[in-house]
Amino acid sequence: MRKIFVLFTLLLTVSLFSADGKTLAKNLGLSASSKASTQWNRVFKKAKKMAKYGIDKLSDADKGILKAYLVSHAADSDSPEAAGM
């Protein structure tokens, strides 16, 4: 029973402190709709471009979350990020 409690507490802690893509983008000052999805994919292919936006300082997991958010809400996507949303 104690192992289950410890595991549950650990999972809850991780989920509370993990950031979503929108929060990561906001913290870096990025707007998903400022680029098309192909442009965001190119940013994540080159270290120099990631460094320009501060993405290089994120963990690999956070990079993946951020990339998914930026591409799915890019200017040419089906659900672009709208101002004020």
C-alpha positions as a Markdown table, in Angstrom:
| # | Residue | x | y | z |
|---|---|---|---|---|
| 1 | Met | 0.0 | 0.0 | 0.0 |
| 2 | Arg | 2.8 | 2.4 | 0.8 |
| 3 | Lys | 4.4 | 1.8 | -2.6 |
| 4 | Ile | 1.2 | 2.7 | -4.3 |
| 5 | Phe | 0.9 | 5.9 | -2.3 |
| 6 | Val | 4.5 | 6.9 | -3.1 |
| 7 | Leu | 4.0 | 6.2 | -6.8 |
| 8 | Phe | 0.7 | 8.2 | -6.8 |
| 9 | Thr | 2.4 | 11.1 | -5.0 |
| 10 | Leu | 5.3 | 11.1 | -7.5 |
| 11 | Leu | 3.0 | 11.0 | -10.5 |
| 12 | Leu | 0.9 | 13.9 | -9.1 |
| 13 | Thr | 4.0 | 16.0 | -8.5 |
| 14 | Val | 5.4 | 15.4 | -12.0 |
| 15 | Ser | 2.0 | 16.3 | -13.6 |
| 16 | Leu | 1.7 | 19.5 | -11.5 |
| 17 | Phe | 5.2 | 20.7 | -12.5 |
| 18 | Ser | 5.3 | 19.7 | -16.1 |
| 19 | Ala | 4.5 | 22.5 | -18.5 |
| 20 | Asp | 2.2 | 22.5 | -21.5 |
| 21 | Gly | 3.2 | 23.9 | -24.9 |
| 22 | Lys | 1.3 | 27.1 | -24.5 |
| 23 | Thr | 3.0 | 27.9 | -21.2 |
| 24 | Leu | 6.4 | 27.1 | -22.6 |
| 25 | Ala | 5.8 | 29.3 | -25.7 |
| 26 | Lys | 4.5 | 32.1 | -23.5 |
| 27 | Asn | 7.6 | 31.9 | -21.2 |
| 28 | Leu | 9.9 | 32.1 | -24.3 |
| 29 | Gly | 7.9 | 34.9 | -25.8 |
| 30 | Leu | 6.9 | 32.8 | -28.8 |
| 31 | Ser | 3.6 | 33.1 | -30.8 |
| 32 | Ala | 2.7 | 29.9 | -32.6 |
| 33 | Ser | 0.8 | 31.9 | -35.3 |
| 34 | Ser | 3.9 | 34.0 | -36.2 |
| 35 | Lys | 5.2 | 31.2 | -38.4 |
| 36 | Ala | 3.9 | 28.4 | -40.7 |
| 37 | Ser | 4.2 | 24.8 | -39.5 |
| 38 | Thr | 7.1 | 24.1 | -41.9 |
| 39 | Gln | 9.0 | 27.1 | -40.5 |
| 40 | Trp | 8.6 | 25.9 | -37.0 |
| 41 | Asn | 9.8 | 22.4 | -38.1 |
| 42 | Arg | 12.9 | 24.1 | -39.5 |
| 43 | Val | 13.5 | 26.0 | -36.3 |
| 44 | Phe | 13.7 | 22.7 | -34.4 |
| 45 | Lys | 16.1 | 21.1 | -36.9 |
| 46 | Lys | 19.0 | 23.6 | -36.3 |
| 47 | Ala | 20.7 | 24.3 | -33.0 |
| 48 | Lys | 21.5 | 27.9 | -34.0 |
| 49 | Lys | 17.8 | 28.6 | -34.7 |
| 50 | Met | 16.7 | 27.0 | -31.4 |
| 51 | Ala | 19.3 | 29.1 | -29.6 |
| 52 | Lys | 17.9 | 32.3 | -31.2 |
| 53 | Tyr | 14.6 | 31.6 | -29.5 |
| 54 | Gly | 15.9 | 30.1 | -26.3 |
| 55 | Ile | 14.6 | 26.7 | -27.1 |
| 56 | Asp | 18.0 | 25.1 | -26.7 |
| 57 | Lys | 17.8 | 25.5 | -22.9 |
| 58 | Leu | 14.7 | 23.3 | -22.6 |
| 59 | Ser | 14.8 | 19.6 | -21.8 |
| 60 | Asp | 14.2 | 17.2 | -24.7 |
| 61 | Ala | 10.7 | 16.4 | -23.4 |
| 62 | Asp | 9.8 | 20.1 | -23.2 |
| 63 | Lys | 11.2 | 20.7 | -26.7 |
| 64 | Gly | 8.9 | 18.0 | -28.0 |
| 65 | Ile | 5.9 | 19.4 | -26.2 |
| 66 | Leu | 6.7 | 22.9 | -27.4 |
| 67 | Lys | 7.3 | 21.8 | -31.0 |
| 68 | Ala | 3.9 | 19.9 | -31.0 |
| 69 | Tyr | 2.2 | 23.0 | -29.7 |
| 70 | Leu | 3.8 | 25.4 | -32.2 |
| 71 | Val | 3.2 | 23.2 | -35.2 |
| 72 | Ser | -0.4 | 22.4 | -34.3 |
| 73 | His | -1.2 | 26.1 | -33.7 |
| 74 | Ala | 0.9 | 27.6 | -36.5 |
| 75 | Ala | -0.5 | 30.2 | -38.9 |
| 76 | Asp | -1.3 | 27.6 | -41.6 |
| 77 | Ser | -2.8 | 25.0 | -39.2 |
| 78 | Asp | -6.5 | 24.1 | -38.7 |
| 79 | Ser | -6.5 | 25.7 | -35.3 |
| 80 | Pro | -4.2 | 28.7 | -35.4 |
| 81 | Glu | -3.4 | 30.6 | -32.2 |
| 82 | Ala | -5.6 | 33.6 | -31.9 |
| 83 | Ala | -4.7 | 36.8 | -30.1 |
| 84 | Gly | -6.2 | 37.0 | -26.7 |
| 85 | Met | -7.1 | 33.4 | -26.4 |
